[in-house]
Amino acid sequence: MLSSKTSIFRYFIELSFNGTDFHGWQIQPGADSVQETLNHAIGLLVGEPVNLTGCGRTDAGVHASHFVAHFDAEKEIGDCGQLTLRLNRLLNKPVRINRVIPVDPDAHARFHAVARTYQYLVSLQKQAFISDFSWYLPKTPDVGAMNEACTLIKGRHDFTSFSKLHTDVRTNICTVTEAGWQVHGDLLLFRICADRFLRNMVRAIVGTLIEVGKGRISPETMSAILEAKDRSKAGMSVPAKGLFLTRVDYPPEIFTINPKPPFPDWGWLDQPV
C-alpha cells in the first residue's frame, strides 16, 4: 500500500464513452468535454465540487471503452455501486460508468498507469452501422507488410516523428510492447500497447503503416522515420473516429481492495496480436 498523509478519500472511476460529440477528455472553453460532464454529475451526487484527473488526454472524436480517472471527496462514499447506478441514470450524454473504486489517497490515474492499449478500426467496405467508429479504406492494403513494419516500432524508441509538435512533455521516449494488425472479414484492427503515448502518436503510426500497406514506403523505412525525429517524415494522421482507448493497467497495490478489472469484453476486438 502506498503511504498516505491525508484523510481525503480518493476514488477511481472507470468509464466508457462515445467521443463523436465530445471535444476530447479535457475541459475546453465553449466546448463539450467528458471531464466537464463528469465533474458536474459526480459533484451533484456526492454533494461537493469535484475535479477529475484523467489517465490521459483523448482528442476530439476519439472513443474509449476503458478510461480511468480519479477524484477526491471529503466524505467517504458509502456505496460505490449505488453511486455508479445513479450516475448512469443522470448522464444523458453517451457516457457509461463501469464502476467507482476506492483507492489509496496517493493513487494517481495518470502517473500510476503502467500500460495503455489503443485500437484502431479500419473498414474495407462501406458500413451502415459502424461508420462513426471506423475509417473507410476502399482498397485492401498489404497487411503482411504492415505487420513487418510493426516489429520495428516495438521496444523503447523516441517517437518524435509520430507526435504533434510543441507538446508539453519532458520526453518523447515510449516503450511499445505490442503492435500489430488483425484481419476480420471486411475489418482491419490495429492494436498497440505501450507504457505511455504522445499526442497524435497512434493516429500518425496508423497513417504511416497504411502507407506501407499501399506500397508507397517499405516496411524497413519505419526505422529511418523513427531515427529522423521529424514529423514530416511520417505519414498522415488518420481520422479520430476509428481510435479507441481500450485498456489502462495499474499496479494492484494502489487499490484499497483487490478488484478484478472489468475490462470490456470485445471478443475478437480485445485479443492480443
C-alpha positions as a Markdown table, in Angstrom:
| # | Residue | x | y | z |
|---|---|---|---|---|
| 1 | Met | 0.0 | 0.0 | 0.0 |
| 2 | Leu | 1.2 | 3.4 | -0.8 |
| 3 | Ser | 1.9 | 5.8 | 2.0 |
| 4 | Ser | -0.8 | 8.4 | 2.9 |
| 5 | Lys | -0.7 | 11.6 | 4.9 |
| 6 | Thr | -4.2 | 12.8 | 4.2 |
| 7 | Ser | -7.8 | 12.0 | 5.3 |
| 8 | Ile | -9.2 | 12.8 | 1.8 |
| 9 | Phe | -11.0 | 9.9 | 0.2 |
| 10 | Arg | -9.8 | 9.1 | -3.3 |
| 11 | Tyr | -11.7 | 7.1 | -5.9 |
| 12 | Phe | -11.0 | 5.8 | -9.4 |
| 13 | Ile | -13.9 | 5.9 | -11.8 |
| 14 | Glu | -13.8 | 3.6 | -14.8 |
| 15 | Leu | -15.9 | 4.6 | -17.8 |
| 16 | Ser | -16.5 | 4.3 | -21.5 |
| 17 | Phe | -17.6 | 6.9 | -23.9 |
| 18 | Asn | -18.5 | 7.6 | -27.5 |
| 19 | Gly | -16.3 | 10.5 | -28.4 |
| 20 | Thr | -18.2 | 11.6 | -31.5 |
| 21 | Asp | -19.8 | 14.7 | -30.0 |
| 22 | Phe | -17.1 | 15.5 | -27.4 |
| 23 | His | -14.1 | 17.8 | -28.0 |
| 24 | Gly | -11.9 | 15.2 | -26.1 |
| 25 | Trp | -11.5 | 14.4 | -22.4 |
| 26 | Gln | -10.1 | 17.7 | -21.1 |
| 27 | Ile | -12.2 | 20.8 | -20.3 |
| 28 | Gln | -12.1 | 23.4 | -23.0 |
| 29 | Pro | -13.8 | 26.8 | -23.1 |
| 30 | Gly | -17.1 | 26.7 | -25.1 |
| 31 | Ala | -16.8 | 23.0 | -26.0 |
| 32 | Asp | -18.3 | 19.8 | -24.6 |
| 33 | Ser | -15.8 | 17.6 | -22.8 |
| 34 | Val | -16.1 | 14.3 | -20.9 |
| 35 | Gln | -14.2 | 15.8 | -17.9 |
| 36 | Glu | -16.6 | 18.7 | -17.5 |
| 37 | Thr | -19.7 | 16.4 | -18.0 |
| 38 | Leu | -18.5 | 14.1 | -15.2 |
| 39 | Asn | -17.3 | 16.8 | -12.9 |
| 40 | His | -20.9 | 18.2 | -12.9 |
| 41 | Ala | -22.6 | 14.9 | -12.5 |
| 42 | Ile | -20.4 | 13.5 | -9.7 |
| 43 | Gly | -20.4 | 16.8 | -7.8 |
| 44 | Leu | -24.2 | 16.9 | -7.9 |
| 45 | Leu | -24.5 | 13.4 | -6.5 |
| 46 | Val | -21.8 | 13.5 | -3.8 |
| 47 | Gly | -22.8 | 17.0 | -2.7 |
| 48 | Glu | -19.4 | 18.7 | -3.1 |
| 49 | Pro | -17.4 | 20.0 | -6.1 |
| 50 | Val | -15.1 | 17.5 | -7.7 |
| 51 | Asn | -12.3 | 17.9 | -10.3 |
| 52 | Leu | -11.5 | 14.6 | -12.1 |
| 53 | Thr | -7.9 | 13.8 | -13.2 |
| 54 | Gly | -7.9 | 11.5 | -16.2 |
| 55 | Cys | -5.4 | 8.8 | -17.2 |
| 56 | Gly | -4.5 | 10.9 | -20.2 |
| 57 | Arg | -6.0 | 13.1 | -22.9 |
| 58 | Thr | -8.1 | 12.0 | -25.8 |
| 59 | Asp | -8.5 | 14.2 | -28.8 |
| 60 | Ala | -11.9 | 15.3 | -30.2 |
| 61 | Gly | -13.7 | 12.4 | -31.7 |
| 62 | Val | -11.6 | 9.6 | -30.1 |
| 63 | His | -13.6 | 7.0 | -28.2 |
| 64 | Ala | -12.8 | 4.9 | -25.1 |
| 65 | Ser | -14.1 | 1.5 | -24.0 |
| 66 | His | -12.0 | 1.7 | -20.9 |
| 67 | Phe | -11.0 | 5.1 | -19.5 |
| 68 | Val | -9.9 | 5.8 | -15.9 |
| 69 | Ala | -10.0 | 9.0 | -13.9 |
| 70 | His | -9.7 | 9.8 | -10.2 |
| 71 | Phe | -11.4 | 12.3 | -7.9 |
| 72 | Asp | -11.2 | 13.3 | -4.2 |
| 73 | Ala | -14.1 | 13.6 | -1.7 |
| 74 | Glu | -14.1 | 15.0 | 1.8 |
| 75 | Lys | -16.8 | 12.4 | 2.8 |
| 76 | Glu | -16.4 | 8.7 | 2.3 |
| 77 | Ile | -18.8 | 7.2 | -0.3 |
| 78 | Gly | -20.7 | 4.5 | 1.5 |
| 79 | Asp | -21.9 | 2.6 | -1.6 |
| 80 | Cys | -19.9 | 2.9 | -4.7 |
| 81 | Gly | -22.2 | 0.6 | -6.6 |
| 82 | Gln | -25.2 | 2.8 | -5.9 |
| 83 | Leu | -23.2 | 5.9 | -7.0 |
| 84 | Thr | -22.4 | 4.1 | -10.3 |
| 85 | Leu | -26.1 | 3.3 | -10.8 |
| 86 | Arg | -27.2 | 6.9 | -10.0 |
| 87 | Leu | -24.5 | 8.4 | -12.3 |
| 88 | Asn | -25.7 | 6.2 | -15.3 |
| 89 | Arg | -29.3 | 7.3 | -14.7 |
| 90 | Leu | -28.3 | 11.0 | -14.5 |
| 91 | Leu | -25.9 | 11.2 | -17.5 |
| 92 | Asn | -27.7 | 11.9 | -20.7 |
| 93 | Lys | -24.5 | 12.0 | -22.7 |
| 94 | Pro | -23.0 | 8.9 | -24.5 |
| 95 | Val | -21.0 | 8.0 | -21.4 |
| 96 | Arg | -21.3 | 4.8 | -19.3 |
| 97 | Ile | -19.9 | 4.5 | -15.8 |
| 98 | Asn | -18.5 | 1.0 | -15.3 |
| 99 | Arg | -17.7 | 1.3 | -11.6 |
| 100 | Val | -16.3 | 3.6 | -8.9 |
| 101 | Ile | -13.5 | 2.1 | -6.8 |
| 102 | Pro | -11.9 | 3.3 | -3.6 |
| 103 | Val | -8.1 | 3.6 | -3.9 |
| 104 | Asp | -5.1 | 4.7 | -1.8 |
| 105 | Pro | -5.2 | 8.5 | -1.3 |
| 106 | Asp | -1.8 | 8.8 | -3.2 |
| 107 | Ala | -3.0 | 6.8 | -6.2 |
| 108 | His | -3.0 | 8.7 | -9.5 |
| 109 | Ala | -5.0 | 7.8 | -12.6 |
| 110 | Arg | -2.3 | 9.2 | -14.9 |
| 111 | Phe | 1.0 | 8.8 | -13.2 |
| 112 | His | 0.4 | 5.3 | -11.8 |
| 113 | Ala | -0.8 | 3.8 | -15.1 |
| 114 | Val | 1.8 | 1.2 | -16.2 |
| 115 | Ala | 0.4 | 0.4 | -19.6 |
| 116 | Arg | -2.2 | 1.7 | -22.0 |
| 117 | Thr | -3.8 | -0.1 | -25.0 |
| 118 | Tyr | -5.3 | 1.6 | -28.1 |
| 119 | Gln | -7.1 | 0.0 | -31.0 |
| 120 | Tyr | -7.8 | 1.5 | -34.4 |
| 121 | Leu | -10.6 | 0.1 | -36.7 |
| 122 | Val | -10.4 | 0.2 | -40.5 |
| 123 | Ser | -13.3 | -0.8 | -42.7 |
| 124 | Leu | -12.7 | -2.2 | -46.2 |
| 125 | Gln | -16.3 | -1.9 | -47.1 |
| 126 | Lys | -18.8 | 1.0 | -46.5 |
| 127 | Gln | -20.6 | 0.3 | -43.2 |
| 128 | Ala | -24.2 | 1.1 | -42.3 |
| 129 | Phe | -23.8 | 0.8 | -38.6 |
| 130 | Ile | -20.2 | 1.4 | -37.6 |
| 131 | Ser | -19.2 | 4.2 | -39.9 |
| 132 | Asp | -18.8 | 6.6 | -36.9 |
| 133 | Phe | -16.3 | 4.1 | -35.3 |
| 134 | Ser | -14.1 | 3.1 | -38.3 |
| 135 | Trp | -12.2 | 4.7 | -41.1 |
| 136 | Tyr | -13.2 | 3.5 | -44.6 |
| 137 | Leu | -10.3 | 2.4 | -46.8 |
| 138 | Pro | -11.6 | 1.2 | -50.2 |
| 139 | Lys | -8.6 | -0.8 | -51.2 |
| 140 | Thr | -7.2 | -3.6 | -49.1 |
| 141 | Pro | -3.6 | -2.9 | -48.0 |
| 142 | Asp | -0.8 | -5.4 | -47.6 |
| 143 | Val | -1.3 | -6.5 | -44.0 |
| 144 | Gly | 1.8 | -8.7 | -44.0 |
| 145 | Ala | 4.0 | -5.7 | -44.9 |
| 146 | Met | 2.3 | -3.5 | -42.2 |
| 147 | Asn | 2.9 | -6.2 | -39.6 |
| 148 | Glu | 6.5 | -6.4 | -40.7 |
| 149 | Ala | 6.8 | -2.7 | -40.1 |
| 150 | Cys | 5.2 | -3.1 | -36.7 |
| 151 | Thr | 8.1 | -5.2 | -35.5 |
| 152 | Leu | 10.3 | -2.1 | -35.9 |
| 153 | Ile | 8.3 | 0.1 | -33.6 |
| 154 | Lys | 8.3 | -2.3 | -30.8 |
| 155 | Gly | 10.7 | -1.6 | -28.0 |
| 156 | Arg | 12.0 | 1.7 | -26.5 |
| 157 | His | 12.2 | 4.5 | -29.0 |
| 158 | Asp | 12.0 | 8.2 | -29.4 |
| 159 | Phe | 8.6 | 8.8 | -31.2 |
| 160 | Thr | 9.0 | 12.4 | -32.1 |
| 161 | Ser | 8.3 | 11.6 | -35.7 |
| 162 | Phe | 4.8 | 10.4 | -34.7 |
| 163 | Ser | 3.9 | 13.2 | -32.3 |
| 164 | Lys | 2.3 | 16.6 | -32.6 |
| 165 | Leu | 4.8 | 19.5 | -32.4 |
| 166 | His | 5.3 | 21.7 | -29.3 |
| 167 | Thr | 3.7 | 19.4 | -26.8 |
| 168 | Asp | 4.3 | 19.9 | -23.1 |
| 169 | Val | 6.0 | 16.6 | -22.3 |
| 170 | Arg | 9.5 | 16.1 | -20.9 |
| 171 | Thr | 10.4 | 13.2 | -23.2 |
| 172 | Asn | 9.2 | 11.6 | -26.4 |
| 173 | Ile | 10.6 | 8.2 | -25.5 |
| 174 | Cys | 8.0 | 5.5 | -25.2 |
| 175 | Thr | 8.2 | 1.7 | -24.8 |
| 176 | Val | 5.9 | -0.2 | -27.1 |
| 177 | Thr | 5.3 | -3.8 | -26.0 |
| 178 | Glu | 2.7 | -4.8 | -28.6 |
| 179 | Ala | 1.8 | -3.6 | -32.1 |
| 180 | Gly | 0.1 | -5.4 | -34.9 |
| 181 | Trp | -2.8 | -5.8 | -37.3 |
| 182 | Gln | -5.6 | -8.4 | -37.4 |
| 183 | Val | -7.9 | -9.2 | -40.3 |
| 184 | His | -11.6 | -9.9 | -39.5 |
| 185 | Gly | -13.5 | -10.2 | -42.7 |
| 186 | Asp | -14.0 | -6.6 | -44.1 |
| 187 | Leu | -12.4 | -5.1 | -41.0 |
| 188 | Leu | -8.8 | -4.5 | -40.1 |
| 189 | Leu | -7.9 | -3.9 | -36.4 |
| 190 | Phe | -4.7 | -2.3 | -35.3 |
| 191 | Arg | -3.7 | -2.8 | -31.6 |
| 192 | Ile | -0.9 | -1.2 | -29.8 |
| 193 | Cys | 0.2 | -1.2 | -26.2 |
| 194 | Ala | 2.8 | 1.0 | -24.5 |
| 195 | Asp | 3.8 | 2.5 | -21.2 |
| 196 | Arg | 2.8 | 5.9 | -22.5 |
| 197 | Phe | 1.7 | 7.7 | -25.7 |
| 198 | Leu | 2.4 | 11.1 | -27.2 |
| 199 | Arg | -0.3 | 13.3 | -28.6 |
| 200 | Asn | -1.5 | 12.0 | -32.0 |
| 201 | Met | 1.0 | 9.2 | -31.8 |
| 202 | Val | -1.3 | 6.3 | -32.6 |
| 203 | Arg | -3.1 | 8.0 | -35.5 |
| 204 | Ala | 0.3 | 9.0 | -37.0 |
| 205 | Ile | 1.6 | 5.5 | -36.7 |
| 206 | Val | -1.5 | 4.0 | -38.3 |
| 207 | Gly | -1.3 | 6.5 | -41.2 |
| 208 | Thr | 2.3 | 5.6 | -41.8 |
| 209 | Leu | 1.6 | 1.9 | -41.6 |
| 210 | Ile | -1.2 | 2.3 | -44.2 |
| 211 | Glu | 1.4 | 3.9 | -46.5 |
| 212 | Val | 3.5 | 0.8 | -46.0 |
| 213 | Gly | 0.4 | -1.3 | -46.9 |
| 214 | Lys | -0.2 | 0.6 | -50.0 |
| 215 | Gly | 3.4 | 0.0 | -51.1 |
| 216 | Arg | 4.4 | 3.7 | -51.0 |
| 217 | Ile | 7.1 | 3.1 | -48.5 |
| 218 | Ser | 8.9 | -0.1 | -47.5 |
| 219 | Pro | 8.5 | -1.7 | -44.0 |
| 220 | Glu | 12.2 | -1.1 | -43.3 |
| 221 | Thr | 11.6 | 2.7 | -43.7 |
| 222 | Met | 9.9 | 2.7 | -40.2 |
| 223 | Ser | 13.3 | 2.6 | -38.6 |
| 224 | Ala | 14.6 | 5.6 | -40.6 |
| 225 | Ile | 11.4 | 7.5 | -39.8 |
| 226 | Leu | 11.9 | 6.9 | -36.1 |
| 227 | Glu | 15.6 | 7.9 | -36.3 |
| 228 | Ala | 14.7 | 11.1 | -38.1 |
| 229 | Lys | 12.7 | 12.6 | -35.2 |
| 230 | Asp | 10.9 | 14.6 | -37.8 |
| 231 | Arg | 7.1 | 14.6 | -38.0 |
| 232 | Ser | 7.2 | 15.4 | -41.7 |
| 233 | Lys | 8.9 | 12.1 | -42.4 |
| 234 | Ala | 6.0 | 10.0 | -41.2 |
| 235 | Gly | 2.6 | 9.5 | -42.9 |
| 236 | Met | -0.7 | 11.4 | -42.3 |
| 237 | Ser | -2.8 | 11.2 | -39.2 |
| 238 | Val | -5.8 | 9.0 | -39.8 |
| 239 | Pro | -9.3 | 10.3 | -38.7 |
| 240 | Ala | -10.0 | 10.2 | -34.9 |
| 241 | Lys | -13.3 | 8.3 | -35.3 |
| 242 | Gly | -11.6 | 4.9 | -35.7 |
| 243 | Leu | -9.5 | 5.2 | -32.5 |
| 244 | Phe | -10.4 | 3.7 | -29.1 |
| 245 | Leu | -8.6 | 3.6 | -25.8 |
| 246 | Thr | -9.4 | 0.1 | -24.7 |
| 247 | Arg | -7.4 | -0.7 | -21.6 |
| 248 | Val | -5.4 | 1.1 | -18.8 |
| 249 | Asp | -3.4 | -1.1 | -16.4 |
| 250 | Tyr | -2.3 | -0.2 | -12.8 |
| 251 | Pro | -0.2 | -2.0 | -10.1 |
| 252 | Pro | -2.6 | -3.8 | -7.7 |
| 253 | Glu | -1.1 | -2.1 | -4.6 |
| 254 | Ile | -2.9 | 1.2 | -5.3 |
| 255 | Phe | -6.3 | -0.3 | -4.6 |
| 256 | Thr | -7.7 | -0.4 | -1.1 |
| 257 | Ile | -9.5 | -3.6 | -2.3 |
| 258 | Asn | -8.2 | -6.0 | -4.9 |
| 259 | Pro | -10.9 | -5.9 | -7.6 |
| 260 | Lys | -10.7 | -7.8 | -10.8 |
| 261 | Pro | -10.5 | -5.2 | -13.6 |
| 262 | Pro | -13.9 | -5.3 | -15.6 |
| 263 | Phe | -12.3 | -4.7 | -18.9 |
| 264 | Pro | -14.9 | -4.7 | -21.7 |
| 265 | Asp | -15.5 | -8.0 | -23.5 |
| 266 | Trp | -14.9 | -7.1 | -27.1 |
| 267 | Gly | -14.5 | -10.7 | -28.2 |
| 268 | Trp | -12.1 | -10.7 | -31.1 |
| 269 | Leu | -11.6 | -6.9 | -30.7 |
| 270 | Asp | -9.8 | -7.5 | -27.4 |
| 271 | Gln | -7.4 | -10.2 | -28.4 |
| 272 | Pro | -3.6 | -9.7 | -28.4 |
| 273 | Val | -2.0 | -9.6 | -31.8 |
